[in-house]
Amino acid sequence: MEKIFQDKVAIITGGASGIGRSTTIAFASRGAKVVIADMQDGRETLELVMKAGGEGVYIRCDVSQDSEVKSMVEKTIQTYGRLDFGINNAGTEGVQTPLQDLSEKDWDKTININLKGIWLCMKYEIPHILQQGKGAIVNTASIAGVVGFANMAAYVSSKHGVVGLTKVAALELAKTGIRVNAVCPGVIMTPMVQRGLGGDPEIEKAYSNMIPMGRMGKPEEIAETIVYLSSDASSYVTGHALVADGGWVVQ
Ligand SMILES: NC(=O)c1ccc[n+]([C@@H]2O[C@H](COP(=O)([O-])OP(=O)(O)OC[C@H]3O[C@@H](n4cnc5c(N)ncnc54)[C@H](O)[C@@H]3O)[C@@H](O)[C@H]2O)c1
C-alpha cells in the first residue's frame, strides 16, 4: 500500500466499529497515525491497526459532549503533536417511528450525536489542522442527508444538517488549504445495519433488491471513498456530499 498519509495524524470518530473501523485501518495502512475516538471500546480496532503495521491510540469520547471532544483533541495533540485529518463519522440510527410518536429525548439524542457531534469535532479539530496549512475533514452523512425516509425524522434531519454544516465549513476554510466534504453512504453492512436487519435473511434480500447494484455496500468501500476525499486525488473538491450507495438515490 502506498504510504500517502505517512507522518500525518487522523482522528476517526466511531472508529471502534463498522465504517469507522474500516476507515481507521485504511488510514493506518497508508502510514497515518490514527486516533480511534469512540464511546465504545476501540481496542479491538487498535489491534487490527497494529496487525496492519500501523500506529494509533484509542481515546474514549462521547462526541455529543463538548468537554469530551475538547479533551480528545487535546490528547491527540499531546500524543502526536499535530492533526491533519478529521474523519467525523460517529453516529446513531436513532429510533424509527412516525414523527408524532418520537419523544423529545430520542429526538435530542440523535441530533446531539449525529449533528452537534460533528460540529463539536470540527470546532476543536480546525484550529490544529489550520496549523498545518493543509488538511481535510470528511463528515459521514448518509443518503438520508440527500433524500427523505419515512419514520426517520431525527436521523434524516441530522444527516441533512451534516450536509449543510459541511458546506458552511468548506466555505469558511476554502482559502486555508483545508477541504471539507461529506460522504453519503447507502446501505452498508455494518453492526448498525445488522441491528436493523435483526438477522433476518429475507429482510436483507429485500433491501438488496431495492438497490440498483443488487447488493449492500461493504464498510471498506466507504473507507476508500473517505480516503479519496482526504487525499490529494480530490484536491479541487470541497463542500461536496459524495453519495456512495450502489445507485439508490438516482432511481
Ligand atoms: N451502515 C450504513 O448503512 C450507513 C449508511 C449511511 C450512513 N451511515 C453512517 O455511518 C456512520 C458509521 O455507522 P456504521 O454503520 O459504521 O455504524 P456502527 O454502529 O457500526 O458504528 C458507529 C460507531 O459510532 C460510535 N458512536 C455512537 N455514538 C457515539 C457517541 N456519542 N460518541 C462517540 N462514538 C459514538 C459507536 O460506538 C460505533 O462504534 C454513522 O454516522 C452512520 O449514521 C451508515
The ligand as a Gaussian input file, in Angstrom:
#p B3LYP/6-31G(d) Opt

LIG

0 1
 N      -24.235000       1.418000       7.777000
 C      -24.965000       2.157000       6.961000
 O      -25.730000       1.637000       6.141000
 C      -24.865000       3.648000       6.993000
 C      -25.486000       4.357000       5.964000
 C      -25.396000       5.737000       5.952000
 C      -24.702000       6.397000       6.942000
 N      -24.123000       5.688000       7.927000
 C      -23.410000       6.448000       8.955000
 O      -22.096000       5.952000       9.056000
 C      -21.598000       6.215000      10.366000
 C      -20.993000       4.933000      10.908000
 O      -22.024000       3.979000      11.034000
 P      -21.786000       2.396000      10.994000
 O      -22.756000       1.846000      10.043000
 O      -20.360000       2.120000      10.867000
 O      -22.340000       2.046000      12.455000
 P      -21.707000       1.299000      13.704000
 O      -22.806000       1.241000      14.706000
 O      -21.043000       0.048000      13.276000
 O      -20.578000       2.314000      14.188000
 C      -20.898000       3.538000      14.778000
 C      -19.834000       3.855000      15.815000
 O      -20.130000       5.145000      16.361000
 C      -19.955000       5.067000      17.753000
 N      -20.753000       6.075000      18.450000
 C      -22.106000       6.152000      18.536000
 N      -22.448000       7.189000      19.299000
 C      -21.301000       7.794000      19.695000
 C      -21.005000       8.921000      20.505000
 N      -21.968000       9.637000      21.083000
 N      -19.714000       9.255000      20.679000
 C      -18.719000       8.525000      20.119000
 N      -18.930000       7.431000      19.362000
 C      -20.214000       7.076000      19.156000
 C      -20.396000       3.658000      18.132000
 O      -19.903000       3.279000      19.417000
 C      -19.834000       2.854000      16.974000
 O      -18.520000       2.413000      17.248000
 C      -22.765000       6.774000      11.158000
 O      -22.676000       8.175000      11.208000
 C      -23.968000       6.350000      10.347000
 O      -25.068000       7.195000      10.536000
 C      -24.171000       4.330000       7.988000

